[in-house]
Amino acid sequence: MLKVKAGDLDKMGLLFERHHRQLFGFLFHMTHDRELSEDLAQNVFYRMLKYRHTFSGEGEFKTWMYHLARNVVNDHGRSLKRNIRHLDIEDFAERIGGGAMADMPLHKKQELASLQQAMSKLNEESREVLILSKFQELRYHEIARILDITEGAVKVRVHRAVNQLKNIFANIGD
């Protein structure tokens, strides 16, 4: 990113190749909409170019990228809460993991569908912190920088979100 910031815009393609899949996964978990996630991912990369002067190089590139991604989602207008649709897990697995869902036993597919249903019932803050920590596998200090909170606050939010998710998951189908 420092090379892009310095004017070597050809390096943006390399950043796209390295980070698009991970960024798409984050956005897809947040929006539950494949097309919207693709559009938002493109918007994030556009903003990377537009705001390349704001990248200092002090923190990790991923932290800056997720910060931009959060802004893009927020700028989308909080309509995500109103437009949460049931997640098509097979579509996501095909996009990210090469279609491994086809070989998965039916009970595993049902468990994943229930998990995604439970995730969609979490509030946006809890869903976001779980996506960043569990699905994107970011460390707490990275999440703290993205959310502009302390690492301790991240730990508390993750703990609470996991407990909420367990309760929701346990009650699905009741």
C-alpha positions in Angstrom: 0.0 0.0 0.0 2.9 2.3 0.6 3.9 1.9 -3.0 0.3 2.8 -4.1 0.4 5.8 -1.8 3.7 6.9 -3.5 2.0 6.8 -6.9 2.6 3.2 -8.1 -1.0 2.5 -8.9 -0.2 -0.8 -10.6 0.3 -2.3 -7.2 -3.4 -1.9 -6.5 -4.0 -5.0 -8.6 -1.8 -7.0 -6.3 -3.6 -5.8 -3.2 -6.9 -6.7 -4.9 -5.7 -10.2 -5.6 -4.4 -10.7 -2.0 -7.3 -9.2 -0.1 -10.5 -9.3 -2.2 -11.6 -12.8 -1.1 -11.2 -11.9 2.6 -12.8 -8.5 2.2 -15.7 -10.1 0.3 -16.2 -12.6 3.1 -16.4 -9.9 5.7 -18.9 -7.9 3.6 -20.9 -10.9 2.8 -21.3 -11.8 6.5 -22.4 -8.3 7.2 -24.9 -7.9 4.3 -25.9 -11.5 3.5 -26.1 -10.3 -0.1 -23.6 -11.5 -2.7 -24.1 -8.8 -5.3 -24.2 -6.1 -2.7 -21.0 -7.5 -1.1 -19.2 -7.4 -4.5 -20.3 -3.8 -5.0 -19.2 -2.8 -1.6 -15.9 -4.6 -2.0 -15.3 -2.6 -5.2 -16.2 0.6 -3.3 -13.7 -0.3 -0.6 -10.9 -0.7 -3.2 -12.0 2.6 -4.9 -11.7 4.3 -1.5 -8.3 2.8 -1.0 -7.2 4.7 -4.1 -9.1 7.8 -3.2 -7.8 7.9 0.4 -4.4 6.4 -0.1 -2.9 9.5 1.4 -4.4 8.5 4.8 -2.5 5.2 5.0 0.4 5.9 7.3 2.0 2.5 7.2 2.2 2.4 11.0 -0.5 -0.2 11.5 -1.3 -3.3 9.4 -2.8 -2.8 6.0 -5.7 -5.2 6.9 -6.7 -2.9 9.8 -6.9 0.1 7.5 -8.8 -2.0 4.9 -11.4 -3.2 7.4 -11.7 0.4 8.8 -12.6 1.5 5.2 -14.9 -1.5 4.8 -16.8 -0.6 8.0 -17.2 3.0 6.7 -18.5 1.7 3.3 -21.0 -0.5 5.1 -22.1 2.3 7.4 -22.4 4.7 4.4 -24.6 2.2 2.7 -27.2 3.5 5.0 -27.9 1.1 7.8 -30.4 -0.5 5.4 -28.6 -3.8 6.2 -30.8 -4.2 9.2 -33.9 -3.9 7.2 -32.7 -6.0 4.3 -31.2 -9.0 6.1 -32.1 -12.0 4.0 -31.5 -15.6 4.7 -28.0 -16.5 3.8 -27.4 -18.8 0.9 -24.6 -20.8 2.4 -23.9 -22.8 -0.7 -23.4 -19.6 -2.8 -20.9 -18.3 -0.2 -19.1 -21.6 0.0 -18.8 -21.8 -3.8 -17.5 -18.2 -4.0 -15.0 -18.6 -1.1 -14.2 -22.3 -0.8 -14.6 -23.8 -4.2 -18.0 -25.4 -3.7 -17.2 -27.8 -0.8 -20.8 -27.7 0.4 -21.8 -30.3 -2.2 -19.8 -33.0 -0.4 -21.0 -32.0 3.0 -23.5 -34.2 4.8 -27.1 -32.8 5.1 -26.9 -32.5 8.9 -23.8 -30.3 8.6 -25.5 -28.1 6.0 -28.5 -27.7 8.4 -26.2 -26.8 11.3 -24.5 -24.1 9.1 -27.9 -22.8 8.0 -29.0 -22.6 11.7 -25.7 -20.9 12.6 -26.2 -18.3 9.9 -29.8 -17.8 10.9 -28.6 -17.2 14.5 -25.9 -14.8 13.3 -28.5 -12.8 11.4 -30.5 -12.3 14.6 -27.6 -10.7 16.5 -27.4 -6.9 16.6 -25.0 -5.3 14.1 -22.3 -4.6 16.7 -22.2 -8.2 18.0 -22.4 -9.7 14.5 -19.5 -7.5 13.3 -17.2 -8.3 16.2 -17.8 -12.1 15.7 -17.2 -11.8 12.0 -13.9 -10.0 12.5 -12.7 -12.3 15.3 -14.0 -15.7 14.3 -14.5 -15.6 10.5 -11.8 -13.1 9.5 -9.5 -14.4 12.3 -8.3 -11.0 13.3 -6.5 -10.6 16.6 -8.1 -8.6 19.4 -5.6 -5.7 19.0 -6.4 -5.5 15.3 -10.1 -5.4 16.0 -9.6 -2.7 18.6 -7.9 -0.5 16.1 -10.6 -1.1 13.5 -13.4 -0.3 16.0 -11.4 2.4 17.8 -12.0 0.8 21.2 -9.7 -0.9 23.7 -8.5 -4.4 23.4 -10.3 -5.2 26.7 -13.6 -3.8 25.2 -13.1 -6.1 22.2 -12.7 -9.1 24.5 -15.9 -8.2 26.4 -17.9 -7.7 23.2 -16.7 -11.0 21.7 -17.6 -12.8 24.9 -21.0 -11.3 25.1 -21.6 -11.9 21.4 -20.6 -15.6 21.7 -23.0 -16.0 24.6 -25.8 -14.3 22.7 -25.2 -16.5 19.7 -25.2 -19.6 21.8 -28.6 -18.6 23.3 -30.1 -17.8 19.9 -28.7 -20.9 18.3 -30.1 -23.1 21.2 -33.6 -21.6 20.6 -33.7 -22.0 16.9 -36.4 -24.5 16.0 -38.2 -24.2 19.3 
